[in-house]
Amino acid sequence: MDKDKGDIEKYIRAKKRVDNLKNFYAHIVIYVIMSLLLFLFKGRIIDFFVGKGVRDEGFLTWMDWNFVFIPIIWGVVLLVIGIYHFRFKSGFIKKWEARQLRKYMEE
C-alpha cells in the first residue's frame, strides 16, 4: 500500500514538473514570436503615430525605447523563472512544497 502511495506521489511530482516545462517552453515561444513582431513592426507602428499627427519627440523616443526594453525585461523575467524551475531549488522551497503536498493530500 505504501509503495502505491509513493508511486502516486512520484507521478504527481513528475506530472507537475512536466507541466511546468511545457508551460515554460510555451512562454518562450510566445516571447520569441512577440519580440520578432515588435521588431518587425516597430517602424510601422511609429509611422502610424506620426501619420496621425503625433509630433512629440519625447513620446516617439519613449515608444522607441519601449520596443527595446519590453523584450529585454520579459527575457530577464523568463531567465529568472527558468533558473527557479530548473536549477535553483533551495532546501527551504523543497521542504515547503513537501509540506504543502502533504497538507493538500490529507484534505
C-alpha positions as CSV (number, residue, x, y, z in Angstrom):
1,M,0.0,0.0,0.0
2,D,2.8,2.4,0.9
3,K,4.5,1.6,-2.4
4,D,1.4,2.6,-4.3
5,K,1.1,5.8,-2.4
6,G,4.8,6.6,-3.1
7,D,4.3,5.8,-6.8
8,I,1.3,8.1,-6.9
9,E,3.3,10.9,-5.2
10,K,6.2,10.4,-7.7
11,Y,3.8,10.5,-10.6
12,I,2.2,13.7,-9.3
13,R,5.6,15.4,-8.8
14,A,6.7,14.2,-12.3
15,K,3.4,15.5,-13.8
16,K,3.8,18.8,-12.2
17,R,7.4,19.1,-13.5
18,V,6.4,18.2,-17.0
19,D,3.5,20.7,-16.9
20,N,6.0,23.4,-15.7
21,L,8.3,22.5,-18.5
22,K,5.6,22.6,-21.1
23,N,4.3,26.0,-19.8
24,F,7.8,27.4,-19.7
25,Y,8.5,26.3,-23.3
26,A,5.2,27.7,-24.5
27,H,6.1,31.0,-22.8
28,I,9.4,31.1,-24.6
29,V,7.7,30.5,-27.9
30,I,5.3,33.4,-27.3
31,Y,8.2,35.6,-26.2
32,V,10.2,34.9,-29.4
33,I,7.1,35.5,-31.6
34,M,6.1,38.7,-29.8
35,S,9.7,40.0,-29.8
36,L,10.0,39.3,-33.5
37,L,6.7,41.0,-34.2
38,L,7.7,44.1,-32.1
39,F,11.0,44.4,-34.0
40,L,9.4,43.8,-37.4
41,F,6.6,46.3,-37.0
42,K,8.4,48.9,-34.9
43,G,8.8,51.3,-37.8
44,R,5.3,50.8,-39.0
45,I,3.8,51.5,-35.6
46,I,5.9,54.7,-35.1
47,D,4.9,55.8,-38.7
48,F,1.3,55.2,-37.8
49,F,1.5,57.6,-34.8
50,V,3.4,60.1,-36.9
51,G,0.8,59.8,-39.6
52,K,-1.9,60.5,-37.1
53,G,-0.3,63.8,-36.2
54,V,1.9,62.9,-33.2
55,R,4.9,65.2,-33.3
56,D,6.0,65.0,-29.7
57,E,9.7,63.8,-29.9
58,G,9.6,62.7,-26.2
59,F,6.7,60.4,-26.9
60,L,8.2,58.9,-30.0
61,T,11.6,58.4,-28.2
62,W,9.7,56.8,-25.3
63,M,7.9,54.4,-27.8
64,D,11.2,53.6,-29.5
65,W,12.9,52.7,-26.2
66,N,9.8,50.6,-25.2
67,F,10.3,48.4,-28.3
68,V,13.8,47.6,-27.0
69,F,13.1,47.3,-23.2
70,I,10.0,45.3,-23.3
71,P,11.7,42.2,-24.8
72,I,14.7,42.7,-22.5
73,I,12.7,42.9,-19.3
74,W,10.5,40.0,-20.5
75,G,13.6,38.0,-21.3
76,V,15.1,38.6,-17.8
77,V,11.9,37.5,-16.2
78,L,11.9,34.3,-18.3
79,L,15.5,33.8,-17.3
80,V,14.7,34.1,-13.6
81,I,11.7,31.8,-14.0
82,G,13.9,29.2,-15.8
83,I,16.6,29.3,-13.2
84,Y,14.0,28.9,-10.5
85,H,12.3,25.9,-12.1
86,F,15.3,24.1,-13.4
87,R,18.4,24.9,-11.4
88,F,17.7,26.7,-8.1
89,K,15.6,24.7,-5.7
90,S,16.7,25.5,-2.2
91,G,16.1,23.2,0.7
92,F,13.5,25.6,2.2
93,I,11.5,25.6,-1.0
94,K,11.6,21.8,-1.3
95,K,10.5,21.4,2.3
96,W,7.7,23.9,1.9
97,E,6.5,22.1,-1.3
98,A,6.5,18.7,0.5
99,R,4.6,20.2,3.5
100,Q,2.0,21.7,1.1
101,L,1.7,18.5,-0.8
102,R,1.1,16.6,2.4
103,K,-1.4,19.2,3.6
104,Y,-3.5,19.0,0.5
105,M,-3.3,15.3,0.2
106,E,-4.7,14.9,3.7
107,E,-7.7,17.2,2.9
